Structure formats: C-alpha cells, structure tokens
Amino acid sequence: QVQLVESGGGLVQPGGSLRLSCAASGSIFSINAMGWYRQAPGKQRELVARITRGGSSYYTDSVKGRFTISRDDAKNTVYLQMNGLKPEDTAVYYCNVPDLRTSTGRYLEVWGQGTLVTVSS
C-alpha cells in the first residue's frame, strides 16, 4: 500500500560525496518525520539523521558537519547529502518514516529496502 524506494548508493573513494534519495508512494495522507538509519557489518543499526515536517533536523555526532538531510514534501521525498565520506561510513543505509498517516487514517512505520554505501580506495 505504501512504499519507500531508495536510490543513490554506490562505491565512492574516501573524501567523496553521494546523495541518497528516498521517495514515499502509495495511499499517503501525511508524513511528519523522515530519517535515515545505517547498519555496518557487525554493528547495530543506528539513526544517522532525521528531519521533521517543520524542518527541524537531528544528526548523530559522527556525521555532523559532513551530512545534510533535507526533504521535498511535494514529492514525499527525503535526501541525505553525504560529503567527506570516510571508510567508517560504509554501511547499508535505510530510509525510515516512523509516523506515516495513510489515507484511511492509520499511522504506520515504514522502512525502505536499504541502499549500500561503500567508501573505499
């Protein structure tokens, strides 16, 4: 009924940049917060960045100053601009909407399929 489709991952050299995109589609009434999580091999999934409908953002300390989260509500899309990438950023990145309201009035948490970011020379 509703889906989050991610794109933009890939292989990049240290110091390089990538932009991830996540588009929500389906029977959507409204979306409040949108965020990005990541999970590296052998590590727990962690919240990387989050942005509210009003534009308030959060970043985990390890990415502050390097990553920027943004959204386009007309397209139900959230972006993650990643600059100055480090090998430690290598992970599968997941888009997340914790409070999507459907057209029938239900609230759902929705996850994207994940996109792999590999930072290596």
Helices and strands as residue ranges (DSSP letters): E 2-7, E 10-12, E 18-26, E 28-31, E 34-39, E 46-51, E 57-59, G 61-63, E 67-72, G 73-75, E 77-82, G 87-89, E 91-102, E 107-111, E 115-119
